[in-house]
């Protein structure tokens, strides 16, 4: 019989449904070949198709929240448009199709060929980000470290040191909020304006550093008490296994990605 220990630093309760039930390494390995190929393609159709694939996986496998919806519907398309238009301004006009003029200001013209190249670059970057979000939005840092130690055989001295570093982030946020409340109760560094804000932030530095040092000492003592580094291997309390569904997810994602690349074959351009 096996027991599942809940990670107290996870942002949400563990779920076995959708992408949350997959091994973090599977969610990294599945889109990785497509992300590498996107660096070398130059057409517009291939990154659009891979972006659609990433959206489909996220919308069906991730927990739908307002933040995720805003990211997928507003932030990424807007970023693609801004990057694409900005890149089109830097394209050499002598090396693009000049049959269609989009904008003409004096002696300068923005041609349709330049705009298409810029948009292809913007969509390609957005496709890489969308594919990376498959693992980024549905995995926690501690689970990724545990999977790397258990499946990739990363030395636990390196992995769990990184895991301890992940633990510092929420701890710093908690201590900063406590320091802010303490200063607010005492009325320290009140007022408005940039000088008052700088004085408030300067007052946070010393107690935050002191709290960080105390926390680091406690973590070091706890690791020494558990004989961290004394043996080449350690038993695992939190298991992140590689299951059949992880292999199936990676294989299906690779097959679909290969089908998209074969269908569009961007290297003919």
C-alpha positions as CSV (number, residue, x, y, z in Angstrom):
1,X,0.0,0.0,0.0
2,X,1.4,3.4,-0.9
3,X,0.5,6.8,0.6
4,X,0.5,10.1,-1.3
5,X,1.9,13.0,0.6
6,X,0.5,16.4,-0.3
7,X,3.0,19.1,-1.1
8,X,2.3,22.0,1.4
9,X,3.8,24.5,-1.0
10,X,1.6,23.6,-4.0
11,X,-0.7,26.3,-5.2
12,X,-3.6,23.9,-5.5
13,X,-4.5,20.5,-4.3
14,X,-3.0,17.7,-6.4
15,X,-5.3,16.4,-9.1
16,X,-5.1,13.2,-11.1
17,X,-7.2,14.7,-13.9
18,X,-5.9,16.2,-17.1
19,X,-2.3,17.5,-17.3
20,X,-2.0,17.7,-13.5
21,X,-1.9,13.9,-13.3
22,X,1.1,13.6,-15.6
23,X,4.7,13.5,-14.8
24,X,6.4,16.9,-15.2
25,X,9.1,15.4,-17.3
26,X,6.5,14.1,-19.7
27,X,5.0,17.6,-20.1
28,X,8.5,18.9,-20.8
29,X,9.5,16.1,-23.2
30,X,6.3,16.2,-25.2
31,X,6.6,19.8,-26.7
32,X,10.4,20.0,-26.6
33,X,11.0,18.7,-30.2
34,X,8.4,21.1,-31.6
35,X,9.9,24.0,-29.6
36,X,13.4,23.2,-31.1
37,X,12.0,22.9,-34.6
38,X,10.2,26.3,-34.3
39,X,13.6,28.0,-33.9
40,X,14.5,27.0,-37.5
41,X,11.1,27.4,-39.4
42,X,10.3,30.6,-41.2
43,X,6.7,30.1,-42.4
44,X,3.6,31.3,-40.7
45,X,1.4,28.2,-41.0
46,X,3.6,25.9,-38.9
47,X,3.8,28.0,-35.8
48,X,0.1,28.8,-36.1
49,X,-0.7,25.1,-36.2
50,X,1.6,24.3,-33.2
51,X,0.1,27.2,-31.3
52,X,-3.4,25.8,-31.9
53,X,-2.2,22.4,-30.7
54,X,-0.8,24.0,-27.5
55,X,-4.1,25.8,-26.9
56,X,-6.1,22.6,-27.4
57,X,-4.0,20.8,-24.8
58,X,-4.1,23.6,-22.3
59,X,-7.9,24.2,-22.7
60,X,-8.7,20.5,-22.3
61,X,-6.1,19.5,-19.7
62,X,-5.5,22.6,-17.5
63,X,-7.7,24.1,-14.9
64,X,-9.6,27.0,-16.6
65,X,-9.2,30.2,-14.7
66,X,-9.6,33.9,-15.5
67,X,-5.8,34.3,-15.5
68,X,-5.3,31.5,-18.0
69,X,-8.1,32.8,-20.2
70,X,-6.6,36.3,-20.1
71,X,-3.2,34.9,-21.0
72,X,-4.3,32.8,-23.9
73,X,-7.0,35.1,-25.4
74,X,-5.4,38.5,-24.8
75,X,-1.8,38.5,-23.7
76,X,-0.3,36.0,-26.2
77,X,-2.2,37.3,-29.3
78,X,-1.4,40.9,-28.4
79,X,2.3,39.9,-27.9
80,X,2.4,38.2,-31.3
81,X,0.9,41.3,-33.0
82,X,3.3,43.7,-31.2
83,X,6.4,41.6,-31.9
84,X,5.3,40.9,-35.4
85,X,4.8,44.6,-36.3
86,X,8.0,45.6,-34.5
87,X,10.0,43.0,-36.4
88,X,8.5,44.0,-39.7
89,X,10.0,47.5,-39.3
90,X,13.5,46.0,-39.2
91,X,13.2,43.8,-42.3
92,X,15.3,44.7,-45.3
93,X,12.9,45.9,-47.9
94,X,15.2,44.8,-50.7
95,X,14.8,41.1,-49.7
96,X,11.0,40.9,-49.4
97,X,8.0,40.9,-51.7
98,X,7.2,44.6,-52.5
99,X,4.1,44.0,-54.6
100,X,1.8,45.1,-51.7
101,X,2.4,48.3,-49.8
102,X,0.8,48.5,-46.4
103,X,1.9,51.9,-45.1
104,X,3.9,54.6,-46.9
105,X,5.4,57.6,-45.1
106,X,7.5,59.8,-47.4
107,X,10.2,57.7,-48.9
108,X,9.7,54.8,-46.4
109,X,7.2,52.0,-47.1
110,X,6.1,49.0,-45.2
111,X,5.5,46.2,-47.6
112,X,3.3,43.1,-47.2
113,X,6.2,40.8,-47.5
114,X,8.0,42.5,-44.5
115,X,4.8,42.3,-42.5
116,X,4.4,38.6,-43.2
117,X,8.0,37.9,-42.1
118,X,7.5,40.0,-38.9
119,X,4.2,38.2,-38.1
120,X,5.8,34.8,-38.7
121,X,8.5,35.7,-36.2
122,X,6.0,36.9,-33.6
123,X,3.8,33.9,-34.0
124,X,6.8,31.6,-33.8
125,X,7.9,33.1,-30.4
126,X,4.3,32.9,-29.1
127,X,4.1,29.2,-30.2
128,X,7.3,28.4,-28.2
129,X,5.8,30.2,-25.2
130,X,2.4,28.4,-25.5
131,X,4.2,25.0,-25.8
132,X,6.3,25.8,-22.7
133,X,3.1,26.8,-20.8
134,X,1.9,23.1,-21.0
135,X,4.4,22.2,-18.3
136,X,4.8,25.7,-16.7
137,X,1.1,26.1,-15.8
138,X,0.4,22.6,-14.6
139,X,3.6,21.6,-12.8
140,X,5.2,22.7,-9.5
141,X,8.9,23.3,-9.1
142,X,9.2,20.7,-6.3
143,X,7.5,18.0,-8.4
144,X,9.9,18.8,-11.3
145,X,12.9,18.5,-9.0
146,X,11.6,15.2,-7.6
147,X,10.9,13.8,-11.0
148,X,14.4,14.8,-12.2
149,X,15.9,13.0,-9.2
150,X,13.8,9.9,-9.5
151,X,13.7,9.5,-13.3
152,X,16.7,11.3,-14.7
153,X,19.0,10.3,-11.8
154,X,20.0,13.8,-11.0
155,X,22.1,13.6,-7.8
156,X,19.9,14.4,-4.9
157,X,22.5,16.7,-3.5
158,X,21.8,19.0,-6.4
159,X,18.1,18.3,-6.8
160,X,17.1,18.9,-3.2
161,X,19.3,21.9,-2.9
162,X,17.2,23.4,-5.7
163,X,14.1,22.2,-3.9
164,X,15.2,24.0,-0.8
165,X,15.7,27.1,-2.9
166,X,12.1,26.8,-4.2
167,X,11.0,26.8,-0.6
168,X,12.5,30.2,0.0
169,X,10.2,32.0,-2.4
170,X,6.9,31.6,-0.6
171,X,8.7,32.1,2.7
172,X,10.1,35.5,1.6
173,X,6.7,36.5,0.5
174,X,5.2,35.6,3.8
175,X,7.9,37.4,5.8
176,X,7.7,40.5,3.6
177,X,3.9,40.7,4.3
178,X,4.5,40.3,8.1
179,X,7.1,43.1,8.0
180,X,4.8,45.4,6.0
181,X,2.0,44.8,8.5
182,X,4.3,45.5,11.5
183,X,5.5,48.8,9.9
184,X,1.9,49.8,9.2
185,X,0.9,49.1,12.8
186,X,3.8,51.2,14.1
187,X,3.2,54.0,11.5
188,X,6.7,53.8,10.2
189,X,7.6,55.5,7.0
190,X,4.2,56.8,6.3
191,X,3.2,59.3,3.7
192,X,3.0,59.3,-0.1
193,X,5.3,60.0,-3.0
194,X,8.5,58.4,-4.3
195,X,10.6,59.3,-1.2
196,X,8.2,57.8,1.2
197,X,8.0,54.6,-0.9
198,X,11.8,54.4,-1.1
199,X,12.0,54.8,2.7
200,X,9.5,52.1,3.2
201,X,11.3,49.7,0.9
202,X,14.6,50.5,2.6
203,X,13.1,49.7,5.9
204,X,12.1,46.3,4.6
205,X,15.6,45.2,3.6
206,X,17.3,44.7,7.0
207,X,14.5,42.7,8.7
208,X,14.0,40.7,5.5
209,X,17.7,39.8,5.3
210,X,17.7,38.9,9.0
211,X,14.7,36.6,8.4
212,X,16.4,35.0,5.4
213,X,19.5,34.3,7.4
214,X,17.5,32.7,10.2
215,X,15.5,30.6,7.8
216,X,18.7,29.5,6.0
217,X,20.2,28.5,9.3
218,X,17.1,26.5,10.2
219,X,17.1,24.7,6.8
220,X,20.8,23.9,7.1
221,X,20.4,22.5,10.6
222,X,17.4,20.4,9.5
223,X,19.3,19.0,6.5
224,X,22.3,18.2,8.8
225,X,20.0,16.5,11.3
226,X,18.7,14.3,8.4
227,X,22.2,13.4,7.3
228,X,21.8,15.2,4.0
229,X,24.7,14.2,1.7
230,X,26.0,11.4,4.0
231,X,24.9,8.6,1.6
232,X,24.8,8.3,-2.2
233,X,21.1,7.6,-2.2
234,X,18.1,8.6,-0.1
235,X,14.5,7.2,0.2
236,X,11.8,9.3,-1.3
237,X,8.8,10.6,0.7
238,X,7.1,12.2,-2.3
239,X,7.0,9.9,-5.3
240,X,6.5,11.2,-8.8
241,X,6.2,8.1,-10.9
242,X,6.4,7.7,-14.7
243,X,3.3,5.9,-15.7
244,X,2.0,4.4,-19.0
245,X,-0.2,7.5,-19.6
246,X,3.0,9.7,-19.5
247,X,4.6,7.6,-22.3
248,X,1.3,7.7,-24.2
249,X,1.0,11.5,-23.9
250,X,4.6,12.0,-25.1
251,X,4.1,9.6,-28.0
252,X,0.8,11.1,-29.1
253,X,2.2,14.7,-28.9
254,X,5.2,13.7,-30.9
255,X,3.1,12.0,-33.6
256,X,0.8,15.0,-33.9
257,X,3.7,17.5,-34.0
258,X,5.4,15.4,-36.7
259,X,2.2,15.3,-38.7
260,X,2.0,19.1,-38.6
261,X,5.5,19.4,-39.7
262,X,5.1,16.9,-42.5
263,X,1.8,18.5,-43.6
264,X,3.3,22.1,-43.9
265,X,6.9,21.1,-44.5
266,X,8.3,24.6,-43.7
267,X,11.8,23.9,-45.1
268,X,10.6,24.2,-48.7
269,X,10.4,28.0,-48.3
